[in-house]
Amino acid sequence: VQLQASGGGLVQAGGSLRLSCAASGRTFSNYVMGWFRQAPGKEREFVASIRRSGLSTYYTYYADAVKGRFTISGDNEKNTVYLQMNNLKPDDTAVYYCACSGKSWVTRQTSDYNYWGQGTQVTVSS
């Protein structure tokens, strides 16, 4: 599985960005996909995950820090997962990584993810 993350950039506090993660080699609908982030000097932390169930049902799971501001979604035809980030805060500044897990349910554990993208930088200025 190869994952290509994009969409990062510099934005002012209160602004929005949409990250994309294009997957190749596997169909994302059969796996759990997740977004993580890592700020300088900090450990990588969970942001959100998604898993498709059936034709049109998706299960999602969010970290408390982003709940209500971020939305994870997927496009099966494009084999792409998105992270819409609204009302961004300076504390959201980090490198954001997408990842793929073979687990059967949405998970926040870094160790559950087998494949990782290269990361995209998000910087939120105050």
NORMO-V970306 format. One record per residue. SS is DSSP state (helix for helix, strand for strand, loop for the rest). D_CENTER is the distance of its C-alpha to the mean C-alpha in Angstrom with 2 decimals. Layout:
ss: <SS:SS>
d_center: <D_CENTER:D_CENTER>
This chain:
ss: <loop:strand:strand:strand:strand:strand:loop:loop:strand:strand:strand:strand:loop:loop:loop:loop:strand:strand:strand:strand:strand:strand:strand:strand:loop:loop:loop:helix:helix:helix:loop:strand:strand:strand:strand:strand:strand:strand:loop:loop:loop:loop:loop:loop:strand:strand:strand:strand:strand:strand:strand:strand:strand:loop:loop:loop:strand:strand:strand:strand:strand:strand:loop:loop:loop:loop:loop:loop:loop:strand:strand:strand:strand:strand:strand:loop:loop:loop:loop:strand:strand:strand:strand:strand:strand:loop:loop:loop:loop:helix:helix:helix:loop:strand:strand:strand:strand:strand:strand:strand:strand:loop:loop:loop:loop:loop:loop:loop:loop:helix:helix:helix:strand:strand:strand:strand:loop:loop:loop:strand:strand:strand:strand:strand:strand:loop>
d_center: <15.94:14.75:11.29:11.46:8.91:10.65:11.26:11.57:14.96:17.41:17.75:20.13:19.49:19.14:17.61:14.55:12.08:9.92:7.44:8.00:7.62:11.14:12.32:16.01:18.37:17.04:16.33:12.86:14.77:16.40:13.55:10.86:7.38:4.80:2.43:5.82:8.25:11.93:14.68:18.11:20.16:17.63:15.96:12.37:10.89:8.53:6.42:5.66:6.61:8.73:12.00:14.66:18.16:21.02:21.18:19.43:18.10:14.51:13.77:10.94:10.68:9.81:11.02:14.28:13.67:11.26:12.85:14.69:13.05:9.42:8.99:6.65:9.00:10.35:13.44:15.52:18.06:15.87:13.81:10.70:7.39:6.68:5.34:8.91:9.91:13.59:16.27:14.71:16.65:17.82:16.28:12.77:13.98:12.26:10.92:7.14:6.48:4.96:7.45:9.90:12.33:15.78:16.13:17.52:15.58:12.26:12.19:11.07:13.30:12.36:15.51:14.53:12.20:14.52:12.84:10.74:10.21:12.22:10.06:10.52:12.50:12.18:15.59:16.87:20.65:22.86>
